[in-house]
Amino acid sequence: MQVDLLVENGQLVIPKAGVIPGCLGVVDGKIIGMFDSPGGISARQKIDCKGCYVLPGLVEPHVHYGYRGNLARHFFTETASAAIGGITTVIPFYRDIMNPTGLYENLAEVKKIAEANSCIDFSLHLLLITRNQLAKVKQYVEDNDITSFKFYMAYKGKDSQSIGLTGNETDDGFLFDAFSSLAQMPGVVACVHAENIEVILSLVEKYQREGRQGLKAWSECRPNFTEAESVHRAATFAEVGGCPLYVAHVTTKEALEQLRLFKYRHQKIYVETCPHYLTLTKDSPLGNVAKVNPPLRSEEDIEALWRGISAGLIDTIGSDHCPFLKEDKEGTIWDARTGFPGSATMLPVLLSEGVHKRRMSLEKVAELTSYNPAKIFNLFPRKGTIQVGSDADFCIVDLEMSKKVNHQMLLSCSDFSVYEGWTLKGWPVMTIVRGETVMKDGKIVGPQGHGRFVEANHA
């Protein structure tokens, strides 16, 4: 047999199947065979994994590009950074920074910009904040192949200034109407940022009057119940409306308890958390650098999230990657920008903190970071697994490799990492997208513009 690429001597991590030794044959960017040994197979290129683990390429469901800086530049620098972390497909939350209440008439151009610059494949979520945008949803689905839409229960009033978002019309009536409309479109998913902004804004004013400062103040003016209450509300509307719901960046044990109840009744509720909520607390010495929404919580919440992963309550891990600079974090906690980079360290954190320290299985890691997001966002089976017919997207991992994090090695345009100085054990050594090696030994070796928009599987 002749193949373009033979991946041999690897431990194949196959979601829902387990870890098995074997080889993979690739032709025209697709997996065409899985073999016990390389005997009888000739290949134009061979990759000897030397006992490393071969995971399906990660599907990163939660990044933000273009918020500070040029969109084209971000689709290069930040997908390069993603490839450092074994990510082969990324799904940015797109909004038109210059015209947030506009009708997304530039989506075709956005895809062209992304394909000209991205190192890896991509899809898109679309932010809906006005009823005029909601009225165009069917067009976005049918003409632009977008099947997931983001709603902000936060970011209204003064809170919207932190991300430059104006004109957010989201209230309970808007959410219910939106979820009811999306439910009529097979495969379409509503994504929600769940925080009770009315309560939060009142607490922010109170804390500022009292002269409160620091990262802990930021977390405590957005207390746990403001997430749990909003999660309950959003899940109620989704259940009644019959709409699949993806709850982004869940942070609290109280929110998880709400979601546990709803998942029993409404099967299409999906839960995401992020690496920083599994590792960092509001008492972190990072200060403004770690300002994020929802905020960092307590050790008790961290433990609840890890239990939620073990119990299958949490479906995906996303980084909420925002490529800001240190200068964006200057001033008081109230002035600093919200968010930080995280794509490149997402998998190493899970391997180090989850696999090595908490005995999480590699199969579970692959489900959280690849299989589940691909299934939820209609990219499966092209993405999200290792099987014949799927794209040849692989993340080859040396589980014993330890590295001390510095931001330069992560290749983002950001000049900091919240994991700066951490020693993480378990790193990708190669990232392969549709049979093309994009990252090898911490360096980008694939071409700029290799990435392609991934059409949704509507089956």
Secondary structure in CASP SS format (residue, H / E / C, confidence):
PFRMAT SS
TARGET T0000
AUTHOR 0000-0000-0000
METHOD secondary structure of the structure
MODEL  1
M C 1.00
Q E 1.00
V E 1.00
D E 1.00
L E 1.00
L E 1.00
V E 1.00
E E 1.00
N E 1.00
G E 1.00
Q E 1.00
L E 1.00
V E 1.00
I E 1.00
P C 1.00
K C 1.00
A C 1.00
G E 1.00
V E 1.00
I E 1.00
P E 1.00
G E 1.00
C E 1.00
L E 1.00
G E 1.00
V E 1.00
V E 1.00
D C 1.00
G C 1.00
K E 1.00
I E 1.00
I E 1.00
G E 1.00
M E 1.00
F E 1.00
D C 1.00
S C 1.00
P C 1.00
G C 1.00
G C 1.00
I C 1.00
S E 1.00
A E 1.00
R E 1.00
Q E 1.00
K E 1.00
I E 1.00
D E 1.00
C C 1.00
K C 1.00
G C 1.00
C C 1.00
Y E 1.00
V E 1.00
L E 1.00
P E 1.00
G C 1.00
L E 1.00
V E 1.00
E E 1.00
P E 1.00
H E 1.00
V E 1.00
H C 1.00
Y C 1.00
G C 1.00
Y C 1.00
R C 1.00
G C 1.00
N C 1.00
L H 1.00
A H 1.00
R H 1.00
H H 1.00
F H 1.00
F H 1.00
T H 1.00
E H 1.00
T H 1.00
A H 1.00
S H 1.00
A H 1.00
A H 1.00
I H 1.00
G C 1.00
G C 1.00
I E 1.00
T E 1.00
T E 1.00
V E 1.00
I E 1.00
P E 1.00
F E 1.00
Y E 1.00
R C 1.00
D C 1.00
I C 1.00
M C 1.00
N C 1.00
P C 1.00
T C 1.00
G C 1.00
L C 1.00
Y C 1.00
E C 1.00
N C 1.00
L H 1.00
A H 1.00
E H 1.00
V H 1.00
K H 1.00
K H 1.00
I H 1.00
A H 1.00
E H 1.00
A H 1.00
N H 1.00
S C 1.00
C C 1.00
I C 1.00
D E 1.00
F E 1.00
S C 1.00
L C 1.00
H E 1.00
L E 1.00
L E 1.00
L C 1.00
I C 1.00
T C 1.00
R H 1.00
N H 1.00
Q H 1.00
L H 1.00
A C 1.00
K C 1.00
V H 1.00
K H 1.00
Q H 1.00
Y H 1.00
V H 1.00
E H 1.00
D H 1.00
N H 1.00
D C 1.00
I C 1.00
T C 1.00
S E 1.00
F E 1.00
K E 1.00
F E 1.00
Y E 1.00
M C 1.00
A C 1.00
Y C 1.00
K C 1.00
G H 1.00
K H 1.00
D H 1.00
S H 1.00
Q H 1.00
S H 1.00
I H 1.00
G C 1.00
L C 1.00
T C 1.00
G C 1.00
N C 1.00
E C 1.00
T C 1.00
D C 1.00
D H 1.00
G H 1.00
F H 1.00
L H 1.00
F H 1.00
D H 1.00
A H 1.00
F H 1.00
S H 1.00
S H 1.00
L H 1.00
A C 1.00
Q C 1.00
M C 1.00
P C 1.00
G C 1.00
V C 1.00
V E 1.00
A E 1.00
C E 1.00
V E 1.00
H E 1.00
A C 1.00
E C 1.00
N C 1.00
I H 1.00
E H 1.00
V H 1.00
I H 1.00
L H 1.00
S H 1.00
L H 1.00
V H 1.00
E H 1.00
K H 1.00
Y H 1.00
Q H 1.00
R H 1.00
E C 1.00
G C 1.00
R C 1.00
Q C 1.00
G C 1.00
L H 1.00
K H 1.00
A H 1.00
W H 1.00
S H 1.00
E H 1.00
C C 1.00
R C 1.00
P C 1.00
N H 1.00
F H 1.00
T H 1.00
E H 1.00
A H 1.00
E H 1.00
S H 1.00
V H 1.00
H H 1.00
R H 1.00
A H 1.00
A H 1.00
T H 1.00
F H 1.00
A H 1.00
E H 1.00
V H 1.00
G H 1.00
G C 1.00
C C 1.00
P C 1.00
L E 1.00
Y E 1.00
V E 1.00
A C 1.00
H C 1.00
V C 1.00
T C 1.00
T C 1.00
K H 1.00
E H 1.00
A H 1.00
L H 1.00
E H 1.00
Q H 1.00
L H 1.00
R H 1.00
L H 1.00
F H 1.00
K H 1.00
Y H 1.00
R H 1.00
H C 1.00
Q C 1.00
K C 1.00
I E 1.00
Y E 1.00
V E 1.00
E E 1.00
T E 1.00
C C 1.00
P H 1.00
H H 1.00
Y H 1.00
L H 1.00
T C 1.00
L C 1.00
T E 1.00
K C 1.00
D C 1.00
S C 1.00
P C 1.00
L C 1.00
G H 1.00
N H 1.00
V H 1.00
A H 1.00
K C 1.00
V C 1.00
N C 1.00
P C 1.00
P C 1.00
L C 1.00
R E 1.00
S C 1.00
E H 1.00
E H 1.00
D H 1.00
I H 1.00
E H 1.00
A H 1.00
L H 1.00
W H 1.00
R H 1.00
G H 1.00
I H 1.00
S H 1.00
A C 1.00
G C 1.00
L C 1.00
I C 1.00
D C 1.00
T E 1.00
I E 1.00
G C 1.00
S C 1.00
D C 1.00
H E 1.00
C C 1.00
P C 1.00
F C 1.00
L C 1.00
K H 1.00
E H 1.00
D H 1.00
K H 1.00
E C 1.00
G C 1.00
T C 1.00
I C 1.00
W C 1.00
D C 1.00
A C 1.00
R C 1.00
T C 1.00
G C 1.00
F E 1.00
P C 1.00
G C 1.00
S H 1.00
A H 1.00
T H 1.00
M H 1.00
L H 1.00
P H 1.00
V H 1.00
L H 1.00
L H 1.00
S H 1.00
E H 1.00
G H 1.00
V H 1.00
H H 1.00
K H 1.00
R H 1.00
R C 1.00
M C 1.00
S C 1.00
L H 1.00
E H 1.00
K H 1.00
V H 1.00
A H 1.00
E H 1.00
L H 1.00
T H 1.00
S H 1.00
Y H 1.00
N H 1.00
P H 1.00
A H 1.00
K H 1.00
I H 1.00
F C 1.00
N C 1.00
L C 1.00
F C 1.00
P C 1.00
R C 1.00
K C 1.00
G C 1.00
T C 1.00
I C 1.00
Q C 1.00
V C 1.00
G C 1.00
S C 1.00
D E 1.00
A C 1.00
D C 1.00
F E 1.00
C E 1.00
I E 1.00
V E 1.00
D E 1.00
L E 1.00
E E 1.00
M E 1.00
S E 1.00
K E 1.00
K E 1.00
V C 1.00
N C 1.00
H H 1.00
Q H 1.00
M H 1.00
L H 1.00
L C 1.00
S C 1.00
C C 1.00
S C 1.00
D C 1.00
F C 1.00
S C 1.00
V C 1.00
Y C 1.00
E C 1.00
G C 1.00
W C 1.00
T E 1.00
L E 1.00
K E 1.00
G E 1.00
W E 1.00
P E 1.00
V E 1.00
M E 1.00
T E 1.00
I E 1.00
V E 1.00
R C 1.00
G C 1.00
E E 1.00
T E 1.00
V E 1.00
M E 1.00
K E 1.00
D C 1.00
G C 1.00
K E 1.00
I E 1.00
V C 1.00
G C 1.00
P C 1.00
Q C 1.00
G C 1.00
H C 1.00
G C 1.00
R C 1.00
F E 1.00
V C 1.00
E C 1.00
A C 1.00
N C 1.00
H C 1.00
A C 1.00
END
